[in-house]
C-alpha cells in the first residue's frame, strides 16, 4: 500500500498534465475540482474544530477523529495531487518560455 501511495503521487499528477495538454477543458475541470475540494476540506476541518471548542473537549484524540471522515481524506488527497500537478505545469511553462 505504501508503494501504491508513493507511485500514485508521482504518476497521477504527470497523467493530469498530459491529459490537460491534450484536452484543455480538463484544466478547467481540475481547477473546479480543486475549488470544490478546498471548500469541502476546509468546512469539514472548521466544523470539527468548532465542535471541539464548543464542547470544551480539547484532546488530541477528538481532533484526530476528523481523519475518519472519507470526504476529508478524499478531498485532501486530491488537493495534494492538484498541488503537484500545478507545480509540474508551472515548471514546464517556465522551461518552455526560456
N, C-alpha and C positions, 0 to 999 in steps of 0.2 A: 504494500500500500504506500509506503514511503517513497519508493521508486516511482510509482504512478503519479504521486503528487509533484515530485520534482520534475519528471519528464513532462507532465502536463503543463506545469508553469512555464516551461521553455517552449514547447511545441504549440500550444494553443494561441498565445499571442502572435507567433510567427504566422500561423494559419490565418488569424484575423487580419494581419497586414496584407497577406497575399490575396485574400478574398476581397478586401476593400479596394485593392488596386485593380481588381477585375471588375467589380461591381460597385460603383461609387455610392449607391443608395445604402449599401451595408454600413458605410461610415456613419451615415445619419442614424441607422438602426443601433449601431454600437454606442453612439453618443446618447441616444434616448434611453437605451437600456441602462447606461451608467447613471443618468439622471434619476431614473425611477429607482434604481438600486440604492443610490445615495439617500434618497428620501426615505425608503423603507428601512435601510440600515440605521440611519440617524434617528428615526422615530422610535424604532424598537429599543435602541440604546437609551434614548432620553426617557421613554416611558418606564423602562426598568430602573433607571436611576431615580426618577421621581417617586416610584412606588417604594423604593428602599428608604429614601429620605422621609417620605410621608409616614411610613410605618415605623420609623426610627429603628430600623434593623440594619445598621451599618456593619455588616460582617462580610468577610471576603466570600464566603460560600453563597450568600444571597446574590451578589452581583454576578457571580460566575454562572448562575442559572440561566442567564441570557444566552449563553453558548449552547443551550439545549434547544433553542428556537431554530428550526430549519430555515426559515426565511432570513434570519440574521446570518446564518452560515453561508447560504447560497448567495445572498447579495454581497456579503463581504468577500467571498471567493471571486465573484465577477469583478468587483472593484479592483481587486489585486491584479487580475488578468488584464483588465482595462488599463490600469496604470502602466503595466509592462508594454502593452500594445501602443499606448501613446508615446512612451519613451522610444520605442523602436521607430515609430513613424517620424518623430522629430529628428532622430539621429539620421535616418535615411534622407529626410528632406534637407537637412544641413549638409550632408555629404554630397547630395546631388546639386546643391546650389553653389558649391565651391568650384 
